[in-house]
């Protein structure tokens, strides 16, 4: 499990002070883990596909001891944005891959960013250069 807060962008107040409490409950409603983030020094995490930065507060790996549905409660007194993710590997279907550009826009917006990720800009530049070269080869 990873838990983080989008890192502020230039020109806005720091988001580092937004530190919700995160509690994991087992299928019986018993607390498995309780993360109080006030005293945790966050790691700055870069995510390539969205080209985003976050303050990562929790990097936790554990075996779930009971079968059933676990739940997580994120509690805060202040408004803010936080994200949580589970698992070790992402797998996508073909139809999901088609949706990746839309997801990237949503992820970047959630992180207070607009426009294309760096890799998208580079990709478009390369495609443009190849297209221009092909046009020149055809007409020369």
C-alpha positions as CSV (number, residue, x, y, z in Angstrom):
1,X,0.0,0.0,0.0
2,X,1.2,3.5,-0.9
3,X,-0.4,6.6,0.5
4,X,0.5,10.1,-0.5
5,X,-0.5,13.7,-1.1
6,X,0.1,15.6,-4.3
7,X,3.1,17.8,-4.0
8,X,2.4,21.5,-4.5
9,X,3.4,23.2,-7.7
10,X,5.2,26.5,-8.1
11,X,3.1,29.4,-7.0
12,X,0.9,27.6,-4.5
13,X,1.1,26.9,-0.7
14,X,2.8,23.7,0.4
15,X,0.7,20.6,0.6
16,X,3.2,19.0,3.0
17,X,1.1,20.0,6.0
18,X,-1.9,18.1,4.8
19,X,-1.6,14.8,6.8
20,X,-4.7,12.8,7.2
21,X,-4.8,9.7,9.5
22,X,-5.0,6.4,7.7
23,X,-6.5,3.3,9.4
24,X,-6.7,-0.2,8.0
25,X,-9.5,-2.5,9.3
26,X,-9.8,-6.3,8.9
27,X,-13.0,-8.0,7.9
28,X,-14.1,-8.1,11.5
29,X,-13.7,-4.3,11.9
30,X,-10.6,-4.6,14.0
31,X,-7.7,-2.2,13.4
32,X,-4.8,-3.8,11.6
33,X,-2.7,-0.7,11.1
34,X,-3.1,2.9,12.2
35,X,-0.8,5.5,10.5
36,X,-0.5,8.8,12.2
37,X,1.3,10.9,9.7
38,X,2.1,14.0,11.9
39,X,5.6,12.8,12.7
40,X,6.5,11.1,9.4
41,X,9.0,12.8,7.1
42,X,7.6,12.2,3.6
43,X,9.6,10.8,0.7
44,X,9.2,12.8,-2.5
45,X,7.9,10.4,-5.1
46,X,8.0,10.9,-8.9
47,X,5.5,9.0,-11.0
48,X,6.6,8.7,-14.7
49,X,3.4,8.3,-16.6
50,X,1.6,11.2,-15.1
51,X,4.8,13.2,-14.7
52,X,3.7,14.1,-11.2
53,X,5.3,14.5,-7.8
54,X,3.8,13.5,-4.4
55,X,4.7,13.5,-0.8
56,X,4.7,9.8,0.0
57,X,3.8,9.2,3.7
58,X,3.2,5.4,3.8
59,X,5.0,2.6,2.0
60,X,3.6,-0.5,3.7
61,X,3.7,-4.1,2.8
62,X,1.9,-6.7,4.8
63,X,0.1,-10.0,4.5
64,X,-3.6,-9.9,5.1
65,X,-4.2,-12.6,7.7
66,X,-8.0,-13.0,7.3
67,X,-10.1,-13.7,4.3
68,X,-12.7,-11.1,3.6
69,X,-13.1,-7.5,2.8
70,X,-10.7,-5.1,4.4
71,X,-11.5,-1.4,4.7
72,X,-9.5,1.8,5.0
73,X,-10.5,5.0,6.6
74,X,-8.8,8.3,5.8
75,X,-9.6,11.0,8.3
76,X,-8.8,14.7,8.3
77,X,-10.0,17.9,9.7
78,X,-8.7,20.0,6.9
79,X,-9.6,20.0,3.2
80,X,-7.0,18.5,0.8
81,X,-6.2,15.8,-1.7
82,X,-4.7,12.4,-1.0
83,X,-4.3,9.2,-3.0
84,X,-3.9,5.5,-2.1
85,X,-2.8,2.6,-4.2
86,X,-2.5,-1.2,-3.6
87,X,-0.5,-4.0,-5.2
88,X,2.9,-4.5,-6.7
89,X,2.3,-4.6,-10.4
90,X,-0.1,-2.9,-12.8
91,X,-1.8,-4.8,-15.6
92,X,-4.1,-3.3,-18.3
93,X,-6.4,-4.7,-20.8
94,X,-6.4,-3.4,-24.4
95,X,-9.5,-1.2,-23.8
96,X,-7.9,0.2,-20.6
97,X,-4.7,1.1,-22.6
98,X,-6.9,3.2,-24.9
99,X,-8.1,5.1,-21.9
100,X,-4.6,5.9,-20.6
101,X,-4.4,9.4,-22.1
102,X,-7.7,10.4,-20.4
103,X,-6.4,8.9,-17.1
104,X,-3.2,10.9,-17.4
105,X,-5.2,14.1,-17.8
106,X,-7.2,13.2,-14.7
107,X,-4.1,12.3,-12.7
108,X,-2.3,15.5,-13.7
109,X,-5.4,17.6,-12.8
110,X,-5.6,15.9,-9.4
111,X,-1.9,16.9,-8.9
112,X,-2.7,20.5,-9.8
113,X,-1.1,20.2,-13.2
114,X,-2.3,20.9,-16.8
115,X,-1.1,19.9,-20.2
116,X,0.9,16.9,-21.4
117,X,3.3,14.8,-19.4
118,X,7.0,15.1,-20.6
119,X,7.0,11.7,-22.2
120,X,3.9,12.6,-24.2
121,X,5.6,15.8,-25.4
122,X,8.7,13.9,-26.4
123,X,6.6,11.2,-28.1
124,X,4.6,13.8,-30.1
125,X,7.9,15.5,-31.1
126,X,9.4,12.2,-32.3
127,X,6.2,11.4,-34.3
128,X,6.2,14.9,-35.8
129,X,9.9,14.5,-36.8
130,X,9.2,11.1,-38.4
131,X,6.1,12.4,-40.2
132,X,8.1,15.4,-41.5
133,X,10.9,13.1,-42.7
134,X,8.4,10.8,-44.5
135,X,6.7,13.8,-46.2
136,X,10.1,15.0,-47.4
137,X,11.1,11.6,-48.7
138,X,7.8,11.3,-50.6
139,X,8.0,14.7,-52.2
140,X,11.7,14.9,-52.9
